[in-house]
């Protein structure tokens, strides 16, 4: 007697077709085409989860740079000063402060500039 493993096969195919819901034409109805479409979609999803992080980091850098330049310092000098001052804020938080709380961001800029002056004074001595 031939064994077909029918319950498991049906479950596997139903799962694939349910993942293909919303796709157009035979890509949502026929297992063969749905399988290809879902696999391709999952590859895009994996890739774009990584790309999303890069995109947000560049957005944060643009926002920080704009706020920093309006405060009279460049982005790279600001980051250097923040590191020298020992301020443990990441770019996400800095960008949020730059966009929503100008006073707090101004205070961070002052601390960074002070740390840069101390760093320059230590280098001369």
ABEGO torsion letter per residue (X at the ends): XBBAGAAAAAAAAAAAAAAABGBBEAAAABAAAAAAAAAAAAAAAAAAAAAAAAAAAAAAAAAAAAAAAAAGBBAAAAAAAAAAAGBBBBAAAAAAAAAABAAAAAAAAAAAAAAAAAAAAAAAX
